[in-house]
Structures are given as structure tokens and as C-alpha cells.
Amino acid sequence: MDTSAVDITFDDSGICNYCREFLLNDSSIIFMREEERDRKRETFIDLVKKHGANKRYDCIVGLSGGVDSAFTLYTAVRLGLRPLAVHMDNGWNSELAQNNIENLVKRLGVDLYTHVIDWPEYRGLMQAFFEADVIDVELLYDNAMLALNYRLASKHRVRYILSGHNASTEGMRMPPSWNWLKFDARNIRAIAKEFGPQIRIRSFPIIGTKNLVWYRMGRRISWVRFLDFVDYNKEGALKVLEQDFQYKRYPYKHYESIFTRFYQGHLLPVKFGVDKRRVHLSSLIISGQLGRPEAVVILEGLPYLSSDQLNDDIRYFLKKMLWSASDLDGYLKRGIRRHDEFGSEYTMWKRLVRVYKLIVRSSAGDL
């Protein structure tokens, strides 16, 4: 981690606040005793089975094709759960991701629900975000995927969504200036209205803060970091997936999507001065899955497998977005705007978080 995270601080030993917070919040999960982890996992599995009895599915697993979501699905089935695998196609899937998903669901024998967003609609939303010059273009995919998972959980009366998000490989928080609130439906609509008034949000699933409260409180749906219930090691997971499912790995985290690869590997570093590999690699270092010297060497190289692949992705991006090379150059050189310059639910979200923390503290005091 470095000063590209604007709120970073270092102690006398050179340890940054991000690492200290990570250890404070998640070390009990990462370094949990095996017996305790087994007990927690068995208790949770029994709970999922209980609430899923006599239903077609007992949980939802969002499947992007990346290692975390793939191993989540594999682990859920191995432990006797009956998941519905959910995938969202926003038009940017790599062929490799498609093959990984197909091999996995076929061999595991699980049902797959794929939601395809109308491409002109999605391209229009992306174009609006590019014209707004805000940092989190991936808010679009992340919000839609969250909405889709909650929507299907509600439809099938499923209480648990099992997420591939985990402490071991991504427990370190993202710097606040590197992304945006993922439940900010108002921000998506406001940017679309200002820069793409012709856009009609129809096939794009969307979720806001009030929707989330309804799903969580009204429908009692829980979003669970499922891989925290196992001793998750990324390299070990990759070997299992490669051996049993002919899984093909990606060079960096979230590179199963062509756009995510281009966004994290080129747009973010060049326009915004952000390299998300710092957070991902730091999480692996702290959890003992990677040495710091090795991570430093990785950061010295391109966030791409090769410069040829970067050039291929640039050509693909220009063609798919109907951009010229000068359009891309102009975008990269323009200034940056904040998400909250447009309509946003961020203030409401912060208030709800404060209320939630007060309730938790009060409950803890009663106990």
C-alpha cells in the first residue's frame, strides 16, 4: 500500500493503517483454530439446510467464473448444499470465463441461471459513466449482480446468498477514493439521466439502499462470506479446480471479465492513478499466502499478462464501445469528478450504518 490511498498513515514500524485494520478485524477469521472453524461451518451448514428444507434450492451462489466464486460453488456442493448458481452476462465475459463456468456447473450437476443485460442498454450506461469521469465504472456490474442475487433469493424463498468474498484474499478494505457505494441506485440513475437521457433501465437489475433493507429485514436474506468457513488458500483452491474441473486461471484477480481486466489494468492506473493489485496482494501477504518481496516484483510489472494482450484489449474495447482511439485518449486525459457530485444515496447509507452499529452495541450491552 502507498499514498495513492489518500487516507493512509504509517506507524513507527512502517505498518500502514490498512494493514492494522485488516489484522484487527479479520485475524480471528484468518488464523482461526481448525476445530473452531469446523464447528462454525457445521453449524452454518445445518442452518442453511434447515431453512432450505422442501425447497428446490437452499442457497444462491453468484458465479462470475473467477476462482473465489468458483470455489464457493464447489465447496457448497461438496458440503451437501443445493445451490442455484447465478451468473450475470453484461456483454464482457471472456471466452475463458464462459468455459470455466460451463465446466463447473456441468460437472457439479447444479442449475445455472444466467441473466443477460441488453447490450445497447448496458453500453449506454457505461458511456454515461465514462462521460461523467467518475472512478467506479464497475459500480454498474456490481450493483446489477447484487440486485440479481437478492431478487432470485427472494423469488425462490432462499435465506442465504453465499459470496466468494473472503477475509483471506480480500479482507483489506478498499480505499474510499478507489470505488463507490455498491448499493447506490440513485447515483446510477442520476448519471444516466445527465449523460444518457435516452437510456431506459429495463433489463438492468438495480438495487438501492431501501431495497437492501427490505431484502435483509423484510425477507430475512443474509449475504454470507462463505469461504471464511473454510481454511481458504487461493493457490490450493486453484489446484483443486484445475485438477477436477479443467479450470483455467487468470493472471490477476477479477480478470475473468474483459472489461474488468481493461479497467483495472489500464483505465484505473492511467486516468486515476490507482492500482488495485496493491490491496489484493496486501491481503495475500497478511494472510500468509504470498511473500512481500514477491508482491513487490509483481507490482513492478504491467498489470497485464503482456503488452500484446493490452493492445488487443484496447482494440476490443474501442470496437465494442464504438470509440475511436482519440475518444479513449481524450477520456484518459480529462479531469476526474466525484460520484457525489451527482445524486447519491451515500448520506442515507452512512446514517443507516450508524443506526445499525448503535443497535448492535445496545444488544451487546443487554447481553
C-alpha positions in Angstrom: 0.0 0.0 0.0 1.2 3.5 -0.7 0.0 7.1 -0.7 -2.3 6.5 -3.7 -4.7 5.7 -0.8 -5.2 9.3 0.3 -6.1 8.4 3.9 -3.1 6.2 4.5 -0.9 6.6 7.6 2.1 4.7 8.8 3.3 3.9 12.3 6.9 4.0 13.5 7.4 0.5 12.2 6.2 1.4 8.7 3.0 -0.5 9.1 0.0 1.2 7.5 -3.4 1.7 8.9 -4.9 -0.6 6.2 -2.8 -3.5 7.4 -3.5 -2.7 11.1 -7.3 -2.5 10.5 -7.2 -5.8 8.5 -5.4 -7.6 11.3 -7.8 -6.1 13.9 -10.9 -7.0 12.1 -10.1 -10.3 10.4 -7.1 -12.0 12.0 -9.6 -14.0 14.2 -11.1 -15.4 10.9 -7.8 -16.0 9.0 -6.0 -17.6 11.9 -8.9 -19.4 13.5 -8.2 -22.8 15.0 -9.3 -25.6 12.7 -11.6 -27.1 15.3 -13.4 -23.9 15.8 -13.8 -23.3 12.1 -15.1 -26.8 11.6 -17.7 -26.2 14.3 -18.8 -22.9 12.9 -19.1 -24.3 9.4 -21.1 -27.3 10.5 -23.5 -25.0 12.5 -24.0 -22.8 9.4 -24.5 -25.7 7.0 -27.2 -27.2 9.3 -28.9 -23.8 9.4 -28.9 -23.5 5.6 -30.3 -27.0 5.2 -33.0 -26.3 7.9 -34.3 -23.2 6.2 -33.9 -24.8 2.7 -35.9 -27.9 3.6 -38.6 -28.8 1.0 -37.3 -26.1 -1.4 -35.7 -26.6 -4.7 -32.6 -24.7 -3.6 -31.3 -23.9 -0.2 -28.9 -21.1 -1.2 -27.8 -18.8 -4.0 -24.2 -18.6 -5.3 -23.2 -15.8 -7.6 -20.8 -17.2 -10.2 -18.5 -14.9 -12.2 -16.1 -17.5 -13.3 -13.3 -16.2 -11.0 -11.6 -18.5 -8.5 -13.4 -17.2 -5.4 -16.9 -17.7 -6.7 -16.0 -21.0 -8.4 -14.6 -22.4 -5.2 -17.6 -21.2 -3.3 -19.9 -23.2 -5.6 -17.6 -26.2 -5.4 -17.4 -26.1 -1.6 -21.2 -25.6 -1.2 -21.9 -28.7 -3.2 -19.2 -30.7 -1.5 -20.7 -29.9 1.9 -24.1 -31.1 0.8 -25.9 -27.9 -0.1 -28.2 -27.4 -3.1 -27.3 -24.1 -4.6 -28.6 -22.2 -7.6 -25.7 -20.8 -9.5 -26.4 -17.3 -10.7 -24.4 -15.6 -13.5 -24.9 -12.1 -15.0 -23.8 -11.5 -18.6 -23.1 -7.9 -19.2 -21.5 -8.4 -22.6 -17.9 -8.5 -21.3 -17.4 -12.2 -20.5 -14.1 -13.7 -21.7 -14.3 -17.0 -23.5 -12.1 -18.4 -20.7 -14.7 -17.4 -18.1 -17.5 -19.0 -20.1 -15.6 -22.2 -20.4 -14.8 -22.2 -16.7 -18.4 -21.7 -15.7 -19.7 -24.3 -18.2 -17.3 -27.0 -16.9 -18.0 -26.2 -13.3 -21.8 -26.3 -13.4 -21.9 -29.4 -15.7 -19.6 -31.5 -13.5 -21.2 -30.4 -10.3 -24.6 -31.0 -11.6 -26.1 -27.7 -10.4 -28.7 -25.4 -12.1 -27.4 -22.2 -13.6 -29.4 -19.1 -14.1 -27.9 -16.6 -16.5 -29.3 -13.1 -16.8 -28.3 -11.2 -20.0 -28.5 -7.5 -19.9 -29.4 -5.8 -23.2 -26.1 -4.7 -24.7 -27.2 -1.3 -26.1 -28.7 -0.5 -22.7 -25.6 -1.5 -20.8 -23.3 0.2 -23.2 -25.3 3.4 -22.8 -25.0 3.2 -19.0 -21.2 2.7 -19.4 -21.0 5.6 -21.8 -22.8 7.8 -19.3 -20.3 6.8 -16.5 -17.3 7.5 -18.8 -18.7 10.9 -19.7 -19.2 11.7 -16.0 -15.5 10.9 -15.4 -16.3 9.1 -12.1 -13.9 6.4 -10.9 -16.2 3.4 -10.3 -17.5 2.3 -13.7 -17.7 -1.2 -12.2 -20.5 0.1 -9.9 -22.7 -0.9 -12.8 -21.8 -4.6 -12.9 -21.5 -4.9 -9.1 -24.9 -3.3 -8.4 -26.6 -5.4 -11.0 -25.1 -8.6 -9.7 -26.1 -7.8 -6.2 -29.7 -7.0 -7.3 -29.9 -10.2 -9.3 -28.8 -12.4 -6.4 -31.2 -10.8 -3.9 -34.0 -10.9 -6.5 -33.6 -14.6 -7.1 -33.1 -15.4 -3.4 -36.5 -13.7 -2.8 -38.1 -15.4 -5.7 -37.1 -18.9 -4.5 -37.6 -18.0 -0.8 -33.9 -18.7 -0.1 -32.5 -17.2 3.0 -28.8 -17.3 2.2 -26.6 -15.9 -0.6 -23.1 -17.5 -0.4 -20.5 -15.0 -1.5 -16.9 -15.7 -2.7 -15.8 -12.6 -0.8 -13.5 -13.6 2.0 -11.0 -12.4 4.6 -8.0 -14.4 3.3 -7.7 -12.9 -0.2 -9.7 -9.6 0.0 -10.1 -8.7 3.7 -8.3 -5.4 3.4 -10.8 -2.6 2.8 -10.7 -0.7 -0.4 -9.6 3.0 -0.1 -12.6 5.3 -0.1 -11.5 7.1 -3.2 -11.0 4.0 -5.2 -14.6 2.9 -5.6 -18.1 3.9 -4.6 -21.1 2.6 -2.6 -22.3 -0.5 -4.5 -26.0 -0.1 -3.5 -26.2 3.5 -4.9 -29.1 3.1 -7.4 -29.7 6.8 -7.2 -26.2 7.5 -8.4 -26.6 5.2 -11.4 -29.9 6.8 -12.3 -28.6 10.4 -11.8 -25.5 9.8 -14.0 -27.6 8.1 -16.7 -30.2 10.9 -16.7 -27.5 13.6 -17.1 -25.3 11.9 -19.7 -27.7 9.5 -21.3 -31.2 10.8 -21.1 -32.3 8.4 -23.8 -31.4 5.4 -21.7 -34.3 3.3 -20.3 -33.3 1.0 -17.5 -35.2 -2.2 -18.3 -33.1 -5.3 -18.4 -30.5 -3.9 -16.0 -31.3 -5.2 -12.4 -30.8 -2.4 -10.0 -30.7 -2.2 -6.2 -30.7 0.7 -3.8 -30.3 1.1 -0.1 -34.0 0.8 0.7 -34.3 -2.3 -1.5 -31.4 -3.8 0.5 -33.1 -3.0 3.8 -36.3 -4.7 2.6 -34.4 -7.9 1.4 -32.4 -8.1 4.7 -35.1 -7.1 7.2 -38.3 -8.0 5.3 -37.3 -11.1 3.5 -34.5 -12.0 6.1 -32.0 -12.8 3.3 -28.4 -12.9 4.5 -25.3 -12.3 2.4 -22.6 -14.6 3.8 -18.8 -14.6 3.3 -18.9 -18.4 2.8 -15.2 -19.0 2.3 -14.5 -17.7 5.8 -15.9 -21.1 7.0 -13.0 -22.9 5.3 -9.3 -22.5 5.5 -9.2 -20.8 2.2 -6.0 -20.7 0.3 -6.2 -19.3 -3.2 -3.4 -21.4 -4.7 -4.8 -24.6 -3.2 -8.2 -23.7 -4.5 -6.9 -23.2 -8.0 -5.2 -26.6 -8.0 -8.4 -28.3 -7.0 -10.4 -26.5 -9.7 -7.7 -27.2 -12.3 -7.5 -30.8 -11.5 -11.2 -31.6 -11.1 -12.8 -29.1 -13.5 -10.2 -28.2 -16.1 -10.3 -24.7 -14.7 -8.1 -22.1 -16.4 -6.6 -19.4 -14.2 -6.4 -15.7 -14.8 -3.2 -13.6 -14.2 -4.8 -11.3 -11.7 -7.9 -11.0 -9.5 -11.3 -10.3 -11.3 -9.7 -10.7 -14.8 -12.4 -13.1 -15.9 -14.2 -10.1 -17.4 -12.5 -8.4 -20.4 -13.7 -5.0 -19.2 -12.7 -5.6 -15.6 -9.2 -6.6 -16.9 -9.0 -3.5 -19.0 -10.5 -1.2 -16.3 -8.2 -2.4 -13.5 -5.2 -2.9 -15.7 -5.3 0.3 -17.8 -8.0 2.8 -17.1 -7.6 2.9 -13.4 -3.8 3.3 -13.3 -3.6 5.7 -16.2 -6.6 8.0 -15.5 -7.0 7.7 -11.7 -3.5 6.6 -10.5 -5.0 3.5 -8.8 -3.6 0.0 -8.9 -6.0 -2.3 -7.1 -3.4 -5.0 -7.1 -1.9 -3.3 -4.0 -5.0 -4.2 -2.0 -5.3 -7.7 -3.4 -1.6 -8.5 -2.9 -1.5 -7.0 0.6 -4.4 -9.2 1.7 -2.5 -12.3 0.4 0.7 -11.1 2.3 -1.1 -10.7 5.6 -2.9 -14.0 5.3 0.4 -15.7 4.7 -0.3 -16.7 1.1 2.4 -14.5 -0.6 5.7 -13.0 0.4 6.1 -9.3 0.3 9.3 -9.4 -1.9 7.3 -11.5 -4.5 4.4 -9.0 -4.4 6.8 -6.1 -5.0 8.2 -7.8 -8.1 4.6 -8.4 -9.3 3.8 -4.6 -8.9 6.9 -3.7 -10.9 5.4 -5.4 -14.0 2.4 -4.5 -16.1 -1.0 -5.3 -14.6 -1.4 -7.3 -17.8 -0.1 -10.7 -18.9 1.7 -8.9 -21.8 1.7 -5.7 -23.7 0.3 -7.6 -26.7 -2.8 -8.5 -24.6 -3.2 -4.9 -23.5 -3.1 -3.8 -27.2 -5.6 -6.5 -28.1 -7.9 -5.4 -25.3 -7.6 -1.7 -26.3 -8.7 -2.7 -29.8 -11.6 -4.8 -28.5 -12.8 -2.1 -26.1 -12.8 0.6 -28.9 -14.8 -1.6 -31.2 -17.3 -2.7 -28.6 -17.9 0.8 -27.2 -17.9 2.4 -30.7 -15.0 4.6 -29.7 -12.1 5.9 -31.7 -8.5 6.0 -30.4 -8.9 9.7 -29.9 -12.0 9.2 -27.8 -10.0 6.9 -25.4 -7.1 9.4 -25.3 -9.5 12.3 -24.5 -11.1 10.3 -21.7 -7.8 9.4 -20.2 -6.6 13.0 -20.2 -9.8 14.6 -18.8 -10.2 15.5 -15.2 -11.9 13.4 -12.5 -15.2 14.0 -10.9 -16.6 12.6 -7.7 -19.6 10.3 -7.6 -21.4 12.5 -5.0 -21.4 15.5 -7.5 -24.4 13.7 -8.8 -27.4 12.3 -7.0 -26.4 9.7 -4.4 -27.6 7.5 -1.5 -24.3 7.7 0.3 -25.5 10.0 3.1 -28.6 7.8 3.8 -26.3 4.8 3.8 -24.0 6.3 6.4 -26.9 7.1 8.6 -28.2 3.6 8.4 -24.8 2.2 9.2 -24.6 4.4 12.3 -28.1 3.3 13.4 -27.1 -0.4 12.9 -23.9 0.0 14.9 -25.9 1.6 17.8 -28.4 -1.3 17.7 -25.5 -3.8 17.8 -23.8 -2.1 20.7 -27.1 -1.9 22.6 -27.8 -5.6 22.0 -24.3 -6.4 23.2 -24.8 -4.4 26.3 -28.0 -6.2 27.1 -26.2 -9.5 26.8 
